[in-house]
Amino acid sequence: MRDVIDLIGRIFLATIFIFEAIDSMLYFDKTKQTMAEHGINWSQDFLLYGAIFLLVMGGLMVLTGYRSTLGAIMLLIYWVPVTFILHDFWNASKVELREESILFMKNIAIIGGLLMLAGKGSGRYSIKKLLATTRVK
């Protein structure tokens, strides 16, 4: 049962990152505009392509369980700075304070899940385990 829960958790965790990668690709210009609104003006294309790469590769690695620790670290490289830059509730107006603090705490919880995955590994149901136990004749 524990292995099934690990698999379901990885699926849910990977979904948010893969969705964000797709969203960033579909709304590339809007994402660059959001970056500019938060003061990120240096090499926007490079940063956005890099973020999409980290989101897609890290999300797929977490989803499949193949090198999930590396995938979790890739996602953390993206997610931690984004959390502190986009959801800086300590600088938010009184109107935005509640929403930004909730989004910040949600992201912190996701960071916790990624750290648990990085420390624990992918579990029994993963491509890594499948490849390790499959014999080719």
C-alpha positions in Angstrom: 0.0 0.0 0.0 2.8 2.4 0.8 4.3 2.0 -2.6 1.0 2.8 -4.3 0.7 5.9 -2.1 4.3 6.9 -3.2 3.3 6.6 -6.8 0.1 8.6 -6.4 2.0 11.3 -4.5 4.6 11.5 -7.3 1.8 11.8 -9.9 0.2 14.7 -8.0 3.5 16.4 -7.3 4.7 16.2 -10.9 1.3 17.4 -12.3 1.7 21.0 -11.0 5.2 21.3 -12.6 4.2 19.8 -15.9 1.1 22.0 -16.0 3.2 25.1 -15.2 5.7 24.2 -18.0 2.8 23.9 -20.5 1.3 27.1 -19.3 4.6 28.9 -19.6 5.0 27.7 -23.2 1.4 28.6 -24.2 1.5 32.0 -22.6 5.2 32.7 -23.2 4.8 36.5 -23.7 2.4 36.8 -20.7 4.9 35.0 -18.6 7.7 37.4 -19.7 5.4 40.3 -18.8 4.8 38.8 -15.3 8.6 38.4 -14.9 9.1 42.1 -15.8 6.4 43.1 -13.3 8.4 41.3 -10.6 11.7 43.0 -11.6 13.1 40.1 -13.6 14.4 41.9 -16.7 17.8 40.2 -17.2 17.9 37.7 -20.0 14.2 36.9 -19.8 14.3 34.4 -22.7 17.2 32.5 -21.2 15.6 32.3 -17.8 12.2 31.3 -19.2 13.6 28.6 -21.5 15.7 27.4 -18.5 12.7 27.3 -16.3 10.6 25.4 -18.9 13.5 22.9 -19.2 13.7 22.4 -15.4 9.9 22.1 -15.2 9.5 19.5 -18.0 12.6 17.4 -17.2 12.2 17.5 -13.4 8.4 16.9 -13.7 8.9 13.9 -16.0 11.7 12.5 -13.8 9.5 12.8 -10.7 6.5 11.4 -12.6 8.2 8.3 -13.9 10.4 7.8 -10.9 13.6 7.7 -13.1 16.3 9.6 -11.2 13.5 11.2 -9.1 16.1 12.7 -6.7 17.7 14.6 -9.5 14.3 15.6 -10.8 13.3 16.9 -7.4 16.5 18.9 -7.1 15.9 20.4 -10.6 12.4 21.4 -9.5 13.7 22.9 -6.3 16.2 25.0 -8.3 13.2 26.5 -10.0 10.6 26.5 -7.3 12.4 28.0 -4.3 13.4 31.3 -6.0 10.0 31.6 -7.7 8.3 31.2 -4.4 10.3 34.0 -2.7 10.1 36.3 -5.7 6.5 35.9 -6.8 4.8 35.4 -3.4 6.6 37.9 -1.2 3.7 38.5 1.1 5.9 40.5 3.5 5.9 43.3 0.8 2.2 42.8 -0.2 -0.5 45.4 0.3 -3.1 44.7 2.9 -5.5 43.6 0.2 -3.1 41.1 -1.3 -1.5 39.9 2.0 -3.9 37.0 2.7 -3.8 35.5 -0.9 0.0 35.9 -1.2 0.7 34.3 2.2 -1.6 31.4 1.3 0.2 30.9 -2.0 3.6 31.2 -0.3 2.7 28.6 2.3 1.3 26.3 -0.5 4.7 26.6 -2.3 6.5 25.9 0.9 4.5 22.7 1.4 5.4 21.6 -2.2 9.0 22.3 -1.4 8.6 20.0 1.6 7.2 17.3 -0.6 10.1 17.7 -3.1 12.6 17.5 -0.2 11.0 14.3 1.1 11.1 12.8 -2.4 14.8 13.8 -2.8 15.6 12.2 0.5 13.5 9.1 0.2 13.6 8.2 -3.5 10.9 7.2 -5.9 9.7 4.0 -4.2 8.9 0.6 -5.7 6.7 1.7 -8.6 9.1 3.6 -10.9 10.8 3.2 -14.2 14.1 2.9 -12.4 12.9 -0.2 -10.5 11.3 -1.6 -13.7 14.6 -1.2 -15.6 16.6 -2.7 -12.7 14.4 -5.8 -12.4 13.7 -6.5 -16.1 15.8 -9.1 -17.8 16.3 -8.8 -21.5 16.9 -12.1 -23.3 
